């Protein structure tokens, strides 16, 4: 992921974004083969990310073969066409997104108790008020636990990029917001809200309306 100086992200912003996401992409590359990829729910606490996956998943085999992995947490927002900013410059078309990449060292376990602990931690995060039968290695959960694996990722490096609006100017970002509001395709309103919030937190405002498009 290109680390553009036009899109600075503070560690606090990156942490808050990741805390609000429910899934990420685990990327593992076995020696001499192509990378394997799986979308997985996760729990991140400090420099540790906990996952679970099916033991038969090719990505799990790749992790076992090479524990140096990448975990990618992303949120695609919207596409904006070039003419929202410049009728004659096709290079102004772009995607808007937030993304954080973690470089990690993985440790795996197929012990049912470890898998149960990983699942319990995930449920505490995803369903904090839910009632359910406790996850233990018994006749009810045991057969399913034995099909799964727990994966612990220790973060050794991280990179974040939030491409919100465009890096050109505050006014250009306001034009993107106005264009999203006017187009109003699925997801556009949320994308505009995210970009406006970023402008607001930096004290740049987001006024201007559709007349600036």
C-alpha positions as CSV (number, residue, x, y, z in Angstrom):
1,X,0.0,0.0,0.0
2,X,1.5,3.3,-1.1
3,X,2.3,5.5,1.8
4,X,1.2,8.9,0.4
5,X,2.0,12.0,2.4
6,X,-1.3,13.4,1.2
7,X,-3.2,11.0,3.5
8,X,-1.7,11.1,7.0
9,X,-3.3,9.0,9.6
10,X,-2.4,9.2,13.4
11,X,-2.0,6.0,15.4
12,X,-5.1,7.0,17.4
13,X,-7.2,7.3,14.2
14,X,-6.0,4.0,13.0
15,X,-6.8,2.3,16.3
16,X,-10.3,3.7,16.4
17,X,-11.0,2.6,12.9
18,X,-9.8,-1.0,13.5
19,X,-11.8,-1.2,16.7
20,X,-15.0,-0.4,14.7
21,X,-14.5,-3.1,12.1
22,X,-15.8,-6.7,12.3
23,X,-13.6,-8.5,9.8
24,X,-10.2,-8.4,8.1
25,X,-8.3,-10.3,5.5
26,X,-5.6,-12.7,6.4
27,X,-2.9,-13.1,3.8
28,X,-0.3,-15.9,4.0
29,X,2.3,-16.9,1.5
30,X,3.7,-20.5,1.6
31,X,7.2,-20.8,0.3
32,X,7.3,-21.1,-3.5
33,X,3.5,-20.7,-3.9
34,X,0.9,-18.0,-4.4
35,X,-0.5,-16.1,-1.4
36,X,-3.6,-17.5,0.2
37,X,-6.4,-15.2,1.4
38,X,-9.3,-15.5,3.9
39,X,-11.8,-13.0,5.3
40,X,-12.1,-13.6,9.0
41,X,-13.6,-12.0,12.1
42,X,-11.0,-10.8,14.6
43,X,-10.3,-9.4,18.1
44,X,-7.4,-6.9,18.5
45,X,-6.0,-6.0,21.9
46,X,-2.9,-4.0,21.9
47,X,-0.3,-5.6,19.6
48,X,-2.1,-8.9,19.4
49,X,-4.8,-10.0,16.9
50,X,-6.8,-13.2,17.6
51,X,-8.6,-15.2,14.8
52,X,-10.1,-18.6,14.2
53,X,-10.4,-20.4,10.9
54,X,-11.3,-23.9,9.5
55,X,-8.3,-26.2,9.7
56,X,-9.0,-27.3,6.1
57,X,-8.6,-23.7,4.9
58,X,-5.7,-23.4,2.5
59,X,-4.8,-20.1,4.2
60,X,-4.3,-22.0,7.5
61,X,-1.9,-24.4,5.7
62,X,-0.1,-21.3,4.3
63,X,0.2,-19.8,7.8
64,X,1.7,-23.1,9.2
65,X,4.2,-23.1,6.3
66,X,5.2,-19.5,6.7
67,X,4.1,-17.6,9.9
68,X,5.1,-14.2,8.5
69,X,1.6,-12.9,7.5
70,X,-0.3,-9.8,6.7
71,X,-3.6,-8.8,8.2
72,X,-5.5,-6.2,6.2
73,X,-8.5,-4.3,7.7
74,X,-10.3,-2.1,5.1
75,X,-13.5,-0.2,4.5
76,X,-14.3,0.8,0.9
77,X,-16.4,3.9,0.8
78,X,-17.1,5.1,-2.7
79,X,-15.9,6.0,-6.2
80,X,-15.9,9.6,-7.4
81,X,-15.6,10.5,-11.1
82,X,-13.1,13.0,-12.4
83,X,-15.5,15.7,-13.4
84,X,-16.5,16.4,-9.8
85,X,-13.2,18.1,-9.7
86,X,-12.0,18.8,-13.2
87,X,-13.9,18.2,-16.5
88,X,-10.7,17.7,-18.5
89,X,-8.5,15.7,-16.1
90,X,-9.4,12.0,-16.1
91,X,-6.8,11.5,-13.5
92,X,-9.0,13.0,-10.8
93,X,-11.3,10.0,-10.7
94,X,-10.5,7.9,-7.6
95,X,-11.6,5.5,-4.9
96,X,-12.2,6.5,-1.3
97,X,-11.4,4.1,1.5
98,X,-9.8,3.5,4.9
99,X,-7.3,0.7,5.3
100,X,-4.8,-0.5,7.9
101,X,-2.2,-3.2,7.2
102,X,-0.6,-5.2,10.0
103,X,2.6,-7.2,9.5
104,X,2.5,-10.1,11.9
105,X,4.1,-13.3,13.2
106,X,1.5,-16.0,13.5
107,X,1.2,-18.7,16.2
108,X,-1.4,-21.4,15.6
109,X,-3.2,-24.0,17.8
110,X,-5.7,-26.8,17.1
111,X,-6.3,-27.5,20.8
112,X,-10.1,-27.3,21.3
113,X,-9.6,-25.3,24.5
114,X,-7.6,-22.7,22.6
115,X,-10.2,-22.5,19.9
116,X,-13.0,-22.2,22.4
117,X,-11.2,-19.3,24.1
118,X,-10.8,-17.5,20.8
119,X,-14.5,-18.0,19.9
120,X,-15.5,-16.8,23.4
121,X,-13.4,-13.6,23.1
122,X,-14.9,-12.9,19.6
123,X,-18.5,-13.3,21.0
124,X,-17.7,-11.0,23.9
125,X,-16.8,-8.4,21.3
126,X,-19.4,-9.0,18.7
127,X,-22.4,-10.0,21.0
128,X,-21.6,-8.5,24.4
129,X,-25.2,-8.8,25.7
130,X,-26.1,-12.2,24.1
131,X,-27.1,-15.3,26.0
132,X,-25.8,-18.6,24.8
133,X,-24.5,-22.0,26.0
134,X,-20.9,-21.5,27.2
135,X,-18.4,-22.6,24.6
136,X,-16.5,-25.6,26.0
137,X,-15.0,-28.8,24.7
138,X,-18.2,-30.9,25.3
139,X,-20.5,-33.1,23.2
140,X,-22.3,-30.0,21.9
141,X,-19.4,-27.8,20.7
142,X,-16.6,-30.3,20.7
143,X,-17.0,-31.8,17.2
144,X,-17.0,-28.2,15.7
145,X,-14.1,-27.0,17.8
146,X,-12.0,-29.9,16.4
147,X,-12.6,-28.6,12.9
148,X,-11.3,-25.2,13.7
149,X,-7.9,-23.6,14.6
150,X,-7.0,-20.6,16.7
151,X,-4.5,-18.2,15.2
152,X,-2.7,-15.5,17.2
153,X,-1.0,-12.7,15.3
154,X,1.7,-10.6,17.0
155,X,2.0,-7.3,15.2
156,X,5.5,-6.3,14.3
157,X,4.6,-3.4,11.9
158,X,1.6,-1.4,10.7
159,X,0.7,1.1,8.0
160,X,-2.5,3.1,7.6
161,X,-4.0,5.0,4.7
162,X,-7.4,6.8,4.7
163,X,-8.1,8.2,1.2
164,X,-10.9,10.5,2.2
165,X,-11.9,13.0,-0.5
166,X,-8.8,13.8,-2.4
167,X,-5.4,15.0,-1.2
168,X,-5.5,18.1,-3.4
169,X,-7.2,20.6,-1.2
170,X,-10.0,21.1,1.4
171,X,-12.2,22.6,-1.3
172,X,-11.7,19.5,-3.5
173,X,-12.8,17.3,-0.5
174,X,-15.9,19.4,-0.1
175,X,-16.7,18.9,-3.7
176,X,-16.5,15.2,-3.3
177,X,-18.8,15.3,-0.3
178,X,-21.3,17.4,-2.3
179,X,-21.1,15.1,-5.3
180,X,-21.7,12.0,-3.1
181,X,-24.7,13.7,-1.5
182,X,-26.1,14.6,-4.9
183,X,-25.5,11.2,-6.5
184,X,-27.0,9.3,-3.5
185,X,-26.1,5.8,-4.7
186,X,-26.0,3.0,-2.1
187,X,-23.2,3.8,0.3
188,X,-22.7,7.4,-0.8
189,X,-24.3,9.0,2.2
190,X,-22.1,7.0,4.6
191,X,-19.0,7.9,2.5
192,X,-19.9,11.6,2.6
193,X,-20.4,11.3,6.4
194,X,-17.0,9.7,6.9
195,X,-15.2,12.3,4.8
196,X,-17.1,15.2,6.5
197,X,-16.2,13.8,9.9
198,X,-12.5,13.7,8.9
199,X,-12.7,17.3,7.8
200,X,-14.5,18.3,10.9
201,X,-11.9,16.6,13.2
202,X,-9.1,18.5,11.4
203,X,-11.0,21.8,11.8
204,X,-11.5,22.1,8.0
205,X,-15.3,22.0,7.9
206,X,-17.3,20.6,5.0
207,X,-19.6,23.3,3.9
208,X,-20.2,24.3,0.3
209,X,-23.1,22.2,-0.8
210,X,-23.8,20.8,-4.2
211,X,-23.2,24.1,-5.9
212,X,-19.4,23.4,-5.7
213,X,-19.6,20.2,-7.8
